[in-house]
């Protein structure tokens, strides 16, 4: 199967799962696992996404980061399938990207590219191979190839695969650590 075919099926699975109680319970458990981990406790600068409805809701995690005095950074899409990470605080003004995602207003002086913890999103994750299937733009693989980070993914049950059922390419950057609903 192609990445496009599997991605499409995964997006449907995630959409069906989006409004369920199971998703809320799983997401809360994953956030608890992460925030009680040594990895998270040691991290001061954290990069993550401002989530979409089908993804694990990152708002509670962002709130926890702020309560603990951690710095939060979220991506802004740039030309040529690139992205940068900018600080996100309670007063940060967000704008919609061409993909309909909320992003901070671009300010070159505020760009950061080194984080203690970097949460990598995706639609599917193979926990044995440490690979992910992203949303199809290649933004995270390009970014992580240029800026290696301490990477973590929070994997909801419909995203969990022991082995990848999608083709894994040489340019697919591996995720170092997974938290899964156990």
C-alpha positions, -999 to +999 in steps of 0.1 A: +000+000+000+011+035-006+016+062+020-013+082+005-037+052+008-027+044+043-027+081+053-062+085+039-075+055+059-058+067+090-073+102+087-107+085+085-100+064+116-088+095+135-118+115+124-141+087+137-122+086+170-121+123+174-152+130+195-152+099+216-148+095+253-121+069+246-100+095+229-104+119+259-094+092+283-064+080+262-052+116+257-053+124+294-034+092+301-007+100+275-003+135+289+000+121+324+026+096+312+046+123+295+044+149+323+055+124+349+085+112+328+121+121+335+123+134+299+096+160+305+106+169+340+141+178+327+129+197+297+127+235+298+121+244+261+094+223+245+083+223+209+049+209+200+020+216+177-012+235+183-033+204+176-061+198+151-094+181+162-083+146+150-050+148+170-043+145+207-054+178+222-022+196+231-039+225+249-039+207+283-002+199+278+005+235+269-013+247+300+008+223+322+040+236+306+030+272+313+021+263+349+055+247+354+073+277+339+084+258+308+088+276+274+065+264+247+073+268+209+049+260+181+056+258+143+050+283+116+050+270+080+074+288+057+079+287+019+095+256+002+079+232+028+100+245+056+090+256+091+103+275+120+094+274+157+083+305+176+075+310+212+039+305+223+026+323+254-009+331+267-006+365+249+008+352+216-014+364+186-021+335+163-031+336+126-045+309+103-020+293+079-028+284+043-036+249+058-061+264+083-038+258+112-032+284+139+004+297+139+022+326+156+030+357+136+065+355+120+093+372+138+128+362+128+143+374+160+122+349+180+130+317+161+144+289+181+157+256+167+171+238+198+147+222+222+150+200+253+119+181+241+103+180+207+068+164+203+064+150+168+029+146+154+017+120+129-012+099+118+004+065+124+034+053+144+054+020+144+067+016+179+091-012+171+107+006+141+105+041+157+089+055+125+059+076+118+036+084+090+030+121+089+004+143+073+022+142+039+040+175+036+074+163+048+078+193+070+088+174+102+112+151+084+130+181+067+131+200+100+144+172+121+170+162+094+184+198+096+178+202+134+181+169+153+162+169+186+152+148+215+119+135+199+088+121+215+054+112+202+021+106+221+004+078+203-034+073+205-047+038+200-058+042+164-023+055+156-005+026+171+012+000+148+037-026+159+052-028+124+047-001+097+021-009+071+034+020+050+066+022+030+095+036+051+118+059+032+154+067+039+145+103+046+119+094+073+134+106+105+129+082+134+112+092+167+133+084+197+106+078+223+069+069+223+042+071+249+013+048+242-020+040+258-011+009+278 
